[in-house]
Amino acid sequence: MSFLQPGILLGLPLLALPIIIHLVNRQRHRTVNWAAMRFLLDARRMSTGMARIRQWLILLMRMLIIAGIVMAISRPLAGLWMGGLAGSGNKETYILLDRSASMEQQNLQSGQSKRATALTKLSNSLETAGTSDRILFIDGILSRPIEVSSASALKDLQDGGPTSTTADIPKMLESALDNIEANQTGSADIWICTDLRANDWDIGSGRWDSIRARASRLPGLRIFLLAYPAPPEEDYIINIQNVKRNVYRSRAEVLVDFDIRRAANRQLNAKEVQLEFSINGNRSSQLFKMESELLSLKGHTLPIDTTQETGWGRISVPADSNPRNNDAYFVYAASPVRKTVIVSENEQLAEIIRITASSPMDRSLQYEVQHLKPSEDALIDWKSSATLIWHAPIPDGVNAKQLKNYVESGGSVIFLPPEQSRGKKLFGIQWTDWITASSTPTQVGTWRTDSGLLRNTQNGNPLPLGKTQIYQHCELNGSGTPLAQFESGKPLLLEAYVEGGRAWFLSTLPQATHSSLSRDGISFYVLLHRAIELGASALGDARNLDAGPDSLGNAAEWMALSIEDGSTLSTHSLHAGAFVEKDENKMVALNRPQEEDEPKVIGDEDLAMILEGIEYKRIDDAAGSLKPLTAEIWKTFLLAASLALLAEALLCLPGRKTDKSKALST
């Protein structure tokens, strides 16, 4: 319990006042022994025990009256969290809001989402407490503090609305710590509103070591987790995997590969689902039967006009508990060439990669491979290359800038360790020392099966990476997202933190002297072609991208063909939809990242591990819940004081007069 006026509690010693008055009154009368009263005293002695009990009860009621009044005036708080904002003397309160698509899961009765529930409850609680000098808001998009004018303004905050993006909890925490350290705040509270999705917390990231170290140096820092981990009662999730335009002599069509997943917290039976298809504004619907939790459809045909070289479409499932995963958008155009550029002095290695990259996943697509030596890097056609395999020392100067521009514009780069490992750093990562396995090959310990280049296949089967043997590998220094790790915990495949495109560092080579990747074949083939497809998505006149703050660049240059509700021009890139560039005939489809559909949440052990040494409290809540985080309960104490006053009055009523003659005869 906490108090809005804790100074009033200094009046609690007044509880001794009735006792003091009682003792003073006892000293006011002198006792005089009178023989004639002996018979009356003997008569009253029988009722002395009950009289004393009544006197003590009266004294207790008077003390309760004083205690109730003092407690009521001090304005006590109670609710789902204890020892909160009130009376803490905190200068700043930070609200870290997860605005990812999964936070739009709703209570079907109230229609209120997890995100909206969190904002409403925090707004009410902070307004009730009213003790923070400043309230600062940080979301997963801008990741920089925005000062909020008042606690009530949180409910209608423009930057607190729904999005189709993912969240980066470590980045938001880093931003809050930066601001606390810069302002030299004496004490601060950080509230993290989250559904605890594992992909948002990225517990494998090396950034948590730095966060723990910085937070432990701030003695006045407290972290509160307002968590919404509950899964939906029933939710249909749609994802588009691939889109291809085919033209025949007399007809044209778009072939779409898509998945529908049915998530629920209970056993599901077979059910028919009505899907709505929209292609260039023309709508149709079709009924599908789901026998299990996953329905995967390949090559679903949507006819188009033969004259339409580019276009857009949308597939929708019926309305359910989360409107942010009910629609999937796509755009189409002529497929670009899947061009891979290999930069390496090693002819044998380049040939292995060339064979793998030129073996098509889809025979209707065109693949091309170019091998260049590091000295020939000026010949790289950056605009037409889908993927770059860089087996050379990390460059600096102009070459490093070209690589950065290429990746930030949507390209894919896989860095392989050079013979001379130590050198420059790029994207915050550098090669260090070569390690040779002693007697037995090094094994792959874990790898991410939910997302990234090594995710499970479409039928749910994992890649056979656990059978891979590593004879030599080069260690990495820097922070990134580990997609595969050795049994020692060191990364085999590390994805760099890059805006726009993708960059990976593979710490071994796919040749027999270094690993069994080329011999086993499957894992490296899938890894390489997934990188090629990601790079190819940035080429051509149609691109399918994840929603994010930089997905559209300058939003004013794009016109929305179809978009989710709640979008404005300034927030177009944060919402799923189809867009066309105003000056050119290029199209983009934005969808929520597939990681947002992964239901895995971090457990208590993982949470305790990443926040070790930091004072934090977890408060579990539910979407649409009406139970407040905190509320004033002074009325309860005032009622208790009133009841004590009534009881004291009843106890003070005079009892039945004693029959004197009977007493004397006794």
C-alpha positions in Angstrom: 0.0 0.0 0.0 1.2 3.5 -0.8 -0.1 7.0 0.1 -0.6 10.2 -1.8 -0.2 12.2 1.4 2.3 10.1 3.4 3.1 13.0 5.8 -0.3 12.7 7.4 0.7 9.3 8.7 2.8 11.3 11.3 -0.5 11.7 13.1 -0.8 8.0 13.9 0.6 8.5 17.4 -2.7 10.2 18.2 -4.0 6.7 18.6 -2.6 6.9 22.1 -4.9 9.9 23.0 -7.9 7.8 24.2 -5.6 5.8 26.5 -4.0 9.0 27.9 -7.4 10.5 28.6 -8.5 7.3 30.3 -5.4 7.2 32.5 -5.8 10.9 33.4 -9.5 10.4 34.4 -8.6 7.6 36.7 -6.2 9.9 38.6 -8.9 12.6 39.2 -10.8 10.6 41.9 -9.3 9.6 45.3 -10.4 6.3 46.8 -11.9 6.5 50.4 -12.6 3.3 52.2 -16.2 3.3 53.7 -17.4 0.4 55.6 -21.0 0.9 54.7 -20.2 0.4 51.0 -18.8 -3.1 51.5 -22.0 -4.8 50.7 -22.5 -2.8 47.5 -19.0 -3.5 46.3 -19.6 -7.2 46.9 -22.7 -7.0 44.8 -21.0 -5.3 41.9 -18.0 -7.6 41.9 -20.0 -10.2 40.0 -20.3 -7.9 37.0 -16.8 -6.3 37.1 -15.4 -8.7 34.3 -18.0 -7.7 31.7 -17.7 -4.0 32.6 -13.9 -4.1 32.0 -14.4 -5.8 28.6 -16.9 -3.1 27.6 -14.5 -0.4 28.7 -11.7 -1.9 26.7 -13.9 -2.2 23.6 -14.9 1.4 23.9 -11.3 2.4 24.1 -10.5 0.3 21.1 -13.3 1.9 19.0 -12.0 5.4 19.9 -8.6 4.4 18.7 -10.0 2.9 15.5 -11.9 6.2 14.8 -8.7 8.2 15.0 -6.7 5.6 12.9 -9.5 5.6 10.2 -9.5 9.4 10.0 -5.7 9.7 9.7 -5.5 6.9 7.1 -8.4 8.4 5.0 -6.7 11.9 5.0 -3.4 10.4 3.9 -5.2 9.1 0.7 -4.0 5.5 0.5 -3.7 3.6 -2.8 -4.2 0.0 -3.5 -4.4 -2.2 -6.6 -2.6 -4.7 -8.8 0.8 -3.1 -7.9 2.2 -2.2 -4.6 4.8 0.4 -3.7 4.3 2.2 -7.0 4.6 5.7 -8.1 3.0 7.5 -5.1 5.5 8.6 -2.5 8.5 7.4 -4.4 9.8 10.9 -5.2 10.6 10.0 -8.8 11.4 12.8 -11.1 10.6 11.0 -14.4 8.4 8.2 -15.5 9.1 6.5 -18.8 6.3 4.6 -20.7 7.8 2.1 -23.2 5.0 0.9 -25.4 5.0 -2.2 -27.6 3.0 -1.1 -30.7 3.6 -4.3 -32.6 0.8 -6.1 -34.5 0.4 -8.8 -31.9 -0.5 -6.1 -29.3 -3.7 -5.5 -31.2 -5.2 -8.7 -29.9 -8.6 -7.7 -28.6 -11.2 -8.6 -26.0 -14.1 -9.7 -28.2 -16.7 -8.3 -25.8 -15.2 -4.8 -25.2 -13.3 -4.5 -28.5 -10.3 -3.1 -26.5 -6.8 -4.2 -27.5 -3.9 -5.0 -25.3 -2.2 -1.8 -26.4 -5.2 0.4 -25.7 -5.8 -1.3 -22.3 -2.3 -0.7 -21.2 -2.4 3.0 -22.2 -5.7 3.6 -20.5 -4.7 1.9 -17.2 -1.3 3.7 -17.0 -3.0 7.0 -17.8 -5.5 6.6 -15.0 -2.9 5.4 -12.5 -0.4 8.2 -13.2 -3.2 10.7 -13.1 -4.3 9.3 -9.7 -0.8 9.3 -8.3 0.2 12.6 -9.8 3.7 12.5 -8.4 6.0 12.4 -11.5 7.4 15.7 -12.6 7.8 14.4 -16.2 6.2 11.7 -18.2 8.1 10.5 -21.3 6.8 8.2 -23.9 9.0 5.8 -26.0 7.6 3.5 -28.7 9.1 0.7 -30.8 9.2 2.9 -33.9 11.0 6.1 -33.2 12.7 4.7 -30.0 13.3 8.2 -28.7 11.6 9.9 -25.7 8.6 12.2 -26.3 7.5 14.3 -23.4 3.8 13.9 -22.7 1.9 17.0 -21.5 -0.2 15.1 -18.9 -1.1 11.6 -17.8 -4.5 11.9 -19.4 -2.9 12.7 -22.8 -1.5 9.1 -22.9 -5.0 7.7 -23.9 -5.1 9.8 -27.2 -1.4 10.0 -28.0 -0.9 10.0 -31.7 2.3 8.1 -31.5 0.6 5.4 -29.4 -1.7 4.1 -32.1 -1.7 0.6 -33.7 0.9 -0.5 -36.3 1.8 -3.6 -38.3 5.4 -3.5 -37.2 7.5 -5.5 -34.8 8.9 -4.0 -31.6 12.5 -3.8 -30.3 12.4 -3.8 -26.5 16.2 -3.6 -26.0 16.4 -0.6 -28.2 13.6 1.2 -26.3 15.3 0.4 -23.0 18.6 1.7 -24.3 16.9 5.0 -25.4 15.4 5.4 -21.9 18.7 4.7 -20.2 20.4 7.2 -22.5 18.0 9.9 -21.5 18.2 9.1 -17.8 22.0 9.3 -17.9 22.0 12.5 -19.9 19.6 14.2 -17.6 21.3 12.8 -14.5 17.9 11.9 -13.1 18.0 11.0 -9.4 15.4 8.3 -9.7 13.1 7.1 -12.4 10.4 4.5 -13.2 10.3 2.6 -16.4 7.0 1.0 -17.4 7.2 -1.6 -20.3 3.8 -2.4 -21.8 4.4 -5.7 -23.7 2.9 -9.0 -24.6 6.3 -10.6 -23.9 6.7 -12.0 -27.4 10.1 -13.6 -27.7 11.0 -11.9 -31.0 10.4 -8.5 -29.5 12.7 -9.1 -26.5 15.5 -10.8 -28.5 16.9 -12.4 -25.4 19.8 -13.8 -27.3 21.1 -10.4 -28.2 24.4 -9.2 -26.7 22.7 -5.8 -26.0 21.3 -7.1 -22.7 24.7 -7.3 -21.1 25.2 -3.6 -21.7 21.6 -2.8 -20.5 22.1 -4.7 -17.3 25.4 -3.0 -16.6 24.0 0.5 -17.2 20.8 -0.1 -15.2 22.6 -1.5 -12.2 24.5 1.8 -11.9 21.3 3.7 -11.4 20.2 3.0 -7.8 16.9 4.9 -8.1 15.8 3.0 -11.2 12.7 0.7 -11.0 11.2 -1.3 -13.9 7.6 -2.4 -14.1 6.4 -4.9 -16.7 2.7 -4.4 -17.6 2.4 -7.8 -19.4 -0.3 -9.2 -21.6 0.9 -12.7 -22.4 -2.5 -14.4 -22.8 -3.0 -16.1 -26.2 -6.1 -15.4 -28.2 -9.2 -17.5 -27.8 -9.2 -18.1 -31.6 -7.3 -16.2 -34.2 -6.8 -16.7 -38.0 -3.4 -15.5 -39.3 -2.6 -15.2 -43.0 0.8 -14.9 -44.6 1.8 -14.6 -48.2 4.9 -16.6 -49.1 5.4 -16.0 -52.8 3.8 -14.2 -55.7 4.5 -14.8 -59.4 2.9 -13.4 -62.6 2.6 -15.8 -65.5 1.6 -14.8 -69.0 0.4 -17.3 -71.6 -0.8 -16.7 -75.2 -4.3 -15.8 -74.4 -4.4 -15.3 -70.7 -2.4 -14.1 -67.7 -2.6 -15.0 -64.1 -1.0 -14.4 -60.7 0.1 -17.4 -58.7 0.1 -16.9 -54.9 1.5 -19.1 -52.2 0.0 -18.4 -48.8 -0.5 -19.9 -45.4 -3.4 -19.7 -42.9 -2.7 -20.6 -39.3 -5.4 -21.0 -36.7 -4.1 -20.1 -33.3 -6.1 -20.8 -30.1 -5.7 -21.7 -26.5 -8.0 -24.7 -26.8 -8.6 -27.8 -28.9 -9.8 -26.9 -32.4 -12.0 -28.9 -34.7 -12.1 -28.8 -38.5 -13.7 -25.6 -39.7 -14.5 -23.9 -43.0 -13.0 -20.5 -43.6 -14.3 -17.9 -46.1 -11.4 -16.1 -47.7 -11.8 -12.8 -49.7 -9.5 -12.2 -52.6 -9.0 -8.7 -54.1 -6.9 -8.3 -57.2 -6.6 -4.7 -58.6 -9.9 -3.8 -56.8 -11.9 -6.8 -58.1 -13.2 -9.0 -55.3 -14.0 -12.6 -55.1 -14.4 -15.2 -52.2 -13.8 -18.8 -51.8 -14.5 -21.4 -49.0 -11.6 -23.4 -47.6 -11.7 -26.2 -45.0 -9.1 -26.3 -42.3 -8.5 -29.8 -41.0 -5.6 -28.7 -38.7 -4.1 -25.5 -37.3 -2.2 -24.9 -40.6 -3.5 -24.6 -44.2 -0.8 -24.1 -46.8 -1.9 -23.3 -50.4 0.6 -23.3 -53.2 0.0 -21.6 -56.6 -3.5 -20.3 -56.0 -4.5 -18.8 -59.3 -6.0 -15.3 -59.6 -6.7 -14.3 -63.3 -5.6 -10.9 -64.5 -5.8 -8.9 -67.7 -3.0 -9.7 -70.1 -2.3 -6.0 -70.5 -1.6 -5.6 -66.7 2.1 -5.9 -66.2 2.0 -4.7 -62.7 -0.8 -4.8 -60.0 -1.7 -5.4 -56.4 -3.9 -7.7 -54.4 -5.0 -8.6 -50.9 -6.2 -11.8 -49.2 -8.4 -11.5 -46.1 -9.6 -13.9 -43.5 -12.9 -13.3 -41.4 -12.8 -10.8 -38.6 -11.5 -12.2 -35.3 -9.6 -11.2 -32.1 -6.7 -9.5 -34.0 -7.6 -7.3 -37.0 -3.8 -6.7 -37.7 -3.2 -10.2 -39.0 -6.4 -10.7 -41.0 -5.1 -9.1 -44.2 -2.0 -9.8 -46.4 -1.1 -7.6 -49.3 1.0 -8.3 -52.4 2.2 -6.6 -55.6 3.4 -8.2 -58.8 5.4 -7.4 -61.8 7.9 -9.2 -64.1 10.3 -11.2 -62.0 13.8 -9.8 -61.8 16.9 -11.9 -62.5 18.2 -13.5 -59.3 21.8 -12.3 -59.7 24.5 -13.4 -57.2 27.9 -11.8 -57.2 30.8 -13.7 -55.6 33.8 -11.7 -54.5 36.7 -14.2 -53.7 40.2 -15.2 -54.7 39.4 -18.8 -53.9 38.4 -20.4 -57.2 37.3 -23.7 -55.6 35.1 -22.0 -53.1 33.6 -19.7 -55.7 32.7 -22.7 -57.8 30.9 -24.4 -54.9 28.8 -21.2 -54.3 28.2 -20.8 -58.1 26.7 -24.2 -58.4 24.5 -23.8 -55.4 23.3 -20.3 -56.3 22.6 -21.2 -60.0 20.5 -24.4 -59.1 17.0 -22.9 -59.2 14.4 -23.2 -56.5 11.9 -22.2 -59.1 12.6 -23.2 -62.7 10.3 -20.4 -64.0 12.8 -17.8 -62.6 16.1 -16.7 -64.1 19.3 -17.1 -62.1 22.7 -15.6 -62.8 26.1 -15.8 -61.0 29.1 -13.6 -61.5 32.5 -14.3 -59.9 34.9 -11.4 -59.3 38.2 -11.1 -57.5 38.5 -8.5 -54.7 40.5 -6.3 -57.1 37.6 -6.3 -59.5 35.0 -4.9 -57.1 34.5 -1.8 -59.3 32.7 -4.1 -61.8 29.9 -4.9 -59.4 26.6 -3.8 -60.7 25.0 -2.8 -57.4 21.6 -2.0 -58.9 21.0 -5.4 -60.6 22.6 -7.7 -57.9 20.2 -9.6 -55.6 22.9 -11.0 -53.4 26.6 -10.4 -52.7 28.9 -13.1 -51.3 31.9 -11.3 -49.8 34.9 -13.7 -49.2 37.6 -11.0 -48.8 38.8 -8.7 -46.0 36.2 -6.3 -44.8 36.8 -3.1 -46.8 37.0 0.5 -45.7 36.6 3.8 -47.4 34.7 4.0 -50.6 34.1 0.2 -50.8 32.7 0.1 -47.3 30.4 3.0 -48.2 29.2 1.2 -51.3 28.4 -1.9 -49.3 26.5 0.0 -46.8 24.5 1.8 -49.4 23.7 -1.5 -51.2 22.5 -3.1 -48.0 20.5 -0.1 -46.8 18.7 0.0 -50.2 17.5 -3.6 -49.7 20.4 -5.7 -50.9 21.6 -8.9 -49.2 25.3 -9.7 -48.3 26.8 -12.8 -46.8 30.2 -12.2 -45.4 32.6 -15.3 -45.4 35.8 -15.3 -43.3 38.9 -14.3 -45.2 42.3 -16.0 -44.7 43.6 -12.8 -43.1 40.9 -12.6 -40.5 41.7 -9.6 -38.3 40.8 -6.3 -40.0 38.2 -3.6 -40.3 34.7 -3.6 -38.7 31.6 -3.3 -40.8 28.0 -3.1 -39.4 29.5 -3.3 -36.0 31.1 -6.7 -36.6 34.6 -7.9 -37.4 36.5 -11.1 -37.8 39.0 -12.1 -35.1 40.9 -15.5 -34.9 40.7 -18.7 -36.8 39.9 -21.7 -34.6 40.7 -25.3 -35.7 38.8 -28.2 -34.1 41.2 -30.5 -32.1 40.1 -34.2 -32.2 36.4 -34.1 -33.0 34.6 -31.6 -35.3 32.7 -28.7 -33.7 28.9 -29.2 -33.6 26.1 -26.8 -34.1 24.3 -26.4 -30.8 21.2 -24.3 -31.5 19.7 -22.3 -34.3 16.6 -20.2 -34.8 13.8 -22.2 -36.3 11.1 -19.5 -36.1 12.6 -16.8 -38.4 15.7 -15.9 -40.4 17.7 -17.9 -43.0 17.6 -21.1 -41.0 13.9 -21.2 -40.1 11.9 -24.4 -40.5 10.6 -25.4 -43.9 7.0 -24.6 -44.9 5.9 -28.0 -43.7 7.3 -27.3 -40.3 10.4 -29.6 -40.5 13.7 -28.1 -39.3 16.8 -27.9 -41.4 19.4 -30.7 -40.8 21.9 -28.2 -39.4 22.5 -30.3 -36.3 24.4 -32.9 -38.5 26.8 -30.3 -39.8 30.4 -30.7 -38.8 32.7 -27.7 -38.5 36.5 -28.3 -38.8 37.6 -24.6 -38.9 35.8 -21.4 -38.1 36.7 -17.8 -37.5 35.4 -16.1 -34.4 33.3 -12.9 -34.6 33.5 -9.7 -32.5 30.5 -7.5 -32.4 26.7 -7.4 -31.7 24.0 -8.9 -33.8 21.3 -11.5 -33.8 22.7 -15.1 -33.6 20.8 -17.3 -36.1 23.0 -20.3 -35.3 25.4 -21.0 -32.5 28.0 -23.6 -31.6 27.7 -25.7 -28.5 30.0 -23.2 -26.8 27.5 -20.4 -27.4 29.6 -18.6 -30.0 27.9 -17.7 -33.3 28.1 -19.7 -36.5 25.7 -17.3 -38.3 25.3 -13.8 -37.1 22.8 -11.3 -38.6 23.9 -7.7 -38.3 21.6 -4.9 -37.2 20.9 -3.1 -40.4 18.1 -0.9 -41.6 16.7 -1.6 -45.1 18.4 -4.8 -46.2 20.2 -7.8 -44.6 23.8 -8.6 -43.8 25.0 -12.0 -42.4 28.3 -13.2 -41.2 28.9 -17.0 -41.6 31.9 -18.0 -39.5 33.0 -21.0 -41.6 33.4 -21.8 -45.3 31.3 -24.2 -47.3 34.1 -26.4 -48.5 35.5 -29.7 -47.3 38.5 -28.3 -45.5 36.4 -26.2 -43.2 32.9 -27.8 -42.8 30.4 -30.3 -44.2 28.1 -27.6 -45.4 28.7 -28.3 -49.1 28.7 -32.0 -48.6 25.5 -32.1 -46.7 24.1 -29.6 -49.1 20.6 -28.9 -47.9 21.2 -26.3 -45.1 23.6 -24.2 -47.2 21.4 -24.4 -50.3 18.3 -23.2 -48.4 20.4 -20.5 -46.5 21.8 -19.1 -49.8 18.6 -19.1 -51.7 16.6 -17.5 -49.0 19.2 -14.7 -49.0 18.9 -14.5 -52.8 15.1 -14.1 -52.5 15.4 -11.4 -49.9 17.8 -9.5 -52.1 15.6 -10.0 -55.2 12.6 -8.5 -53.4 14.4 -5.2 -53.6 14.8 -5.4 -57.4 12.2 -4.9 -60.2 9.1 -2.8 -60.2 7.3 -4.8 -57.4 8.6 -5.2 -53.9 7.1 -7.0 -50.9 8.5 -5.6 -47.7 8.0 -5.6 -44.0 6.2 -2.6 -42.5 8.6 -0.3 -40.7 9.6 3.3 -40.2 11.9 3.4 -43.3 10.0 1.0 -45.5 8.8 3.7 -47.9 11.5 6.2 -47.5 9.8 9.5 -48.2 6.1 8.7 -47.7 5.0 11.7 -49.7 6.3 10.0 -52.9 3.9 7.1 -52.5 0.2 6.8 -53.0 -1.8 4.2 -51.1 -3.9 1.8 -53.2 -5.2 0.0 -50.2 -4.2 0.3 -46.6 -5.2 -0.6 -43.0 -7.5 1.6 -41.0 -5.8 4.3 -38.8 -3.1 5.2 -41.3 -2.1 8.8 -42.2 0.4 10.0 -44.7 3.1 10.3 -42.1 2.5 6.7 -40.8 1.9 4.9 -44.1 5.1 2.8 -43.7 3.9 1.5 -40.4 0.8 -0.1 -41.8 0.1 -3.0 -44.1 -1.1 -2.0 -47.5 -0.3 -1.6 -51.2 1.4 1.5 -52.6 2.5 2.9 -55.9 5.2 5.5 -56.5 3.7 8.7 -57.9 6.5 9.5 -60.4 7.4 6.0 -61.5 5.4 2.8 -62.0 6.9 1.0 -59.0 4.8 -0.7 -56.5 5.4 -1.9 -52.9 3.3 -4.1 -50.6 3.9 -3.8 -46.9 3.0 -6.5 -44.4 3.7 -7.2 -40.8 6.9 -9.1 -40.2 6.4 -12.8 -40.0 8.1 -12.9 -36.6 5.0 -11.2 -35.3 3.0 -14.3 -35.9 5.2 -16.4 -33.6 3.2 -17.0 -30.4 6.2 -17.9 -28.2 6.6 -15.7 -25.1 9.6 -15.4 -22.8 9.3 -17.3 -19.6 10.0 -16.3 -16.0 13.5 -17.8 -16.1 14.5 -16.0 -19.3 13.1 -12.7 -17.9 15.0 -13.1 -14.6 18.1 -13.8 -16.6 18.1 -10.8 -18.9 17.0 -8.4 -16.0 19.3 -9.9 -13.4 20.5 -7.3 -10.9 17.7 -4.9 -11.9 14.8 -4.1 -9.6 11.7 -5.0 -11.5 8.1 -6.1 -10.9 5.9 -8.0 -13.3 2.1 -7.3 -13.4 0.0 -9.6 -15.6 -3.1 -8.0 -17.1 -5.6 -8.9 -19.9 -7.0 -7.0 -22.8 -10.2 -5.2 -21.9 -9.8 -5.8 -18.2 -11.6 -3.3 -16.0 -9.6 -3.9 -12.9 -7.5 -0.8 -12.3 -3.8 -0.8 -11.6 -4.3 1.4 -8.6 -7.1 3.2 -6.9 -7.7 5.5 -3.9 -9.3 3.6 -1.0 -9.7 6.4 1.5 -13.5 5.8 1.5 -12.9 2.4 3.0 -11.0 3.8 5.9 -13.6 6.6 6.4 -16.3 3.9 6.4 -14.4 1.9 9.0 -14.1 5.0 11.2 -17.8 5.6 10.9 -18.6 2.0 11.9 -16.2 2.3 14.9 -18.0 5.6 15.9 -21.3 3.8 15.8 -20.0 0.9 17.8 -18.6 3.2 20.4 -21.9 5.0 20.8 -23.7 1.7 21.3 -21.2 0.5 23.9 -21.7 3.8 25.8 -25.5 3.4 26.1 -26.5 3.0 29.9 -27.4 -0.5 30.9 -30.4 -1.7 33.0 -30.5 -0.2 36.5 -29.7 -2.6 39.3 -32.4 -3.3 41.8 -30.9 -1.7 45.0 -33.0 -3.6 47.4 -32.0 -6.9 45.8 -28.4 -5.8 45.9 -28.7 -4.9 49.6 -30.4 -8.1 50.5 -27.7 -10.0 48.8 
